[in-house]
Structures are given as structure tokens and as C-alpha cells.
Amino acid sequence: MVGPVRRRRERQGVARSRVVKFVLTEDEHADVQAAAQRLGLARGAYAALAVLAAAREVDPPMPDPLREALIVLMRAGNQVRRIGVNLNQAVAALNATGEVAGDLVPYAAACVRTVRRLDGIAEAVRKQLR
């Protein structure tokens, strides 16, 4: 499974010299880790943003729905491409034996249509992210 693209936060104009330390349960840590991953941030960066949002009484950092959609579409595209690998193996078997296996042709056509559709949707989402 492909994870979200990790990105470094932009550097602050002023260096951060203060440290805040807190302890979490395993479940709390897992929640913070999952939230950080959804935003493509390190745990510490996410925790700093969330704490500052609470202190300033503003909305906490939230994932961009379009970016999340793009990630899901990219994963789906990768899975369909894996199907293409299996299709390629079936074609290799066809070439070796000379016999068409079951629904090879419709399966191939469906695979191509699905990949094109996913690529088109992913491109539309990517353009919205600009």
C-alpha cells in the first residue's frame, strides 16, 4: 500500500527554541500518528500545529479532501495496473499455448477502460489542487 506523500513544513521565520513534552497512551499515540499521516506530516509537526490551533482558538489542521481523493485514486490506479500485470501473464500463456483462456479479451478491455477512467479522474483532481 502506498502512503501519502510526505512533505516537510515550511521553515519558520524564527527558530523554535521551546520544547513542550506530553505523554500519550498507545491509542492516543495511534490517533495522532494517523492524523499526521493524513496530512503528510511528522507526528511532532502535526502535534505542534494542533496545539497551536487549540491555543489560538482556531480550527485545527485538516486534510484537504481533494488531496485525499487524489491519493485514493492513485492507489486505485496502481491496483488496476497490477491487474494489468496478471493480464500480461495471461497473454504470455496464450502466446505459449495458442489457446484463449475464458474471458481474456473482455477482461483486457475492461482493464484498459478502468485505467483510463481512473487516470482521467486523477488528472481532474490534480488540476483542482493547483
N, C-alpha and C positions, 0 to 999 in steps of 0.2 A: 504494500500500500504506500502510495506517495503522500508525504506530508506537505503541509503548506510551506511555501517558500519563506525561509527565514530572512528577515530584514533587520538591519541594525537601525536603531533610532538615531535621529539626527543628534549630533553633539550639541550640548548646551553651550550658550554663550559664556556662562560662568561655570567653573568646575564645581561639582558637588563634593563637599567635604564632610558632610554629616552622615552618620550611619544610624539607621533605625533597625532594630532587631526584634523579631517576634517569632514565636514557636507555634507550629500548626500540628493538628492531628494528621494521620495518614490520609483520611478522607478529605480534610480541608486542603492539604497539600495537593492531592489529586485534582481537586476542583480548580485550584489556582493554576496548576500545570495545564489543565485542559483549556482554561480561559486564555492563558498566554499563548498556547499553540493556535487557538482560533484566530488570534490577532497576528500570529507570526512573530511574537516577541519572546524574549527570555523571561523566565519567572521573575527575576528581580526588576526588570524594566516594567513588566506588567504590574507588579506589586506597587512600584513607585507611582505609576500613573493612576492606579486605583485609589491609593491612599491620598494622593494629592487631589483627586476629584472629590473624594469624600470631605477632605479638609476645606476645600473651596466651595463645597455645596453645588457642584456641577455634575452633569451626567458622567458616569464612568466610561472608560474606553469600551467601545462596542465594535464587533466585527462588521465589516462592510458587506451587506448581503450580496452585492454583485460580485465581489471578490470571492466570497464563499461559493457562489454559484459557478464561477469560473473554475475553481478548484475541483468541485464535484464533476463538472463537465470534462475537465482534463482527465480525471480518474476514469470516468466512463469511457472516454476515447481510448485510453490505454488498455482497458479491459477488452474493448472491441478489437483493438489491434492484436491482442493475444489470441482472440478467436481467429483472426486472420492467420496467425501462425499455425493454428490447428487446421485451418482450411488449406494452407500451403502444404501441410503434411499429407492431407487427403489427396491433393493434386499430385503430389510426388508418388503416392501409392497408385493413383490412376495411371500415371506415366509408366510405372514399373509393371503393372498388371494388365493395363489396357481395358480395365473394367470400371465403369462409372458406379460409384457407391451411392445408393439411395438418392437423397435429395441434395447432392453436391452442387448442382447448378443453381437451384433456388436459394440454397444456403449461402452460396457465394454472392449472389445478387443482393440478398438481404443484408449481408455483412457490409458490402460497399455502400448501399443506401444509408445504413445506420451511421457509418463512419462519416460520410459526407454531411449528414444532418447534424451530427454532434459537432463536427468542425465548424459548420455554419453558425450554430448557436454559440459556440465558444467564441468565435470571432465577433459576433454581435455584442456579447457581454464584454469582451476585451475593449471594444470601441467605446462602450459606455463608461469604462473605467478611466479613460483619458482625461 
